[in-house]
Structures are given as C-alpha cells and as structure tokens.
Amino acid sequence: MNISDIIEIFILAAILFIPLGYALRSRVPRWKNQLAARFFKPRYLTPITISMVNKHRQRAAQAEASPATGKSKTSL
C-alpha cells in the first residue's frame, strides 16, 4: 500500500462522511435521546412511593397551618 492509496482513502472518507455528518447533526441527538429513554434505566431519579407523598403532605400542612386555628389553609 502506497502513500497515495492512503491519501485516496482519506479523501474518499472526507467526501462521504463530512456531508453525511452535516446532514445528520440535527437528527442524531433526537434519535439518541429517544433510544436512551426507551432502553436505558434513568439515573438520578428515585421512585415516588405513597409514604413519601404522605410525608410531604403532612409537612406542607404543618407549614401552612394558621397559627390561630391550627388548620390548613388549603383543602389538601
């Protein structure tokens, strides 16, 4: 293999991949995000359980309680 063959391979790759990359640059991130959302487990997210919701509501109700009546201002 001569140096001219290697140069031809680089030129051929540039002719093929530069326009292909330019055409796909706006589509590939969308595909990647869709595949990641479908097949990979989400990191940094924890499942919400009923006990967590109840604890949050209790804390929110205590914070929103009226000092005069002790009752919550909201219907929750």
Secondary structure, 3 states (H helix, E strand, C coil): CCHHHHHHHHHHHHHHHHHHHHHHCCCHHHHHHHHHHHHCCCCCCCCCCHHHHHHHHHHHHHHHECCCCCCECCCC
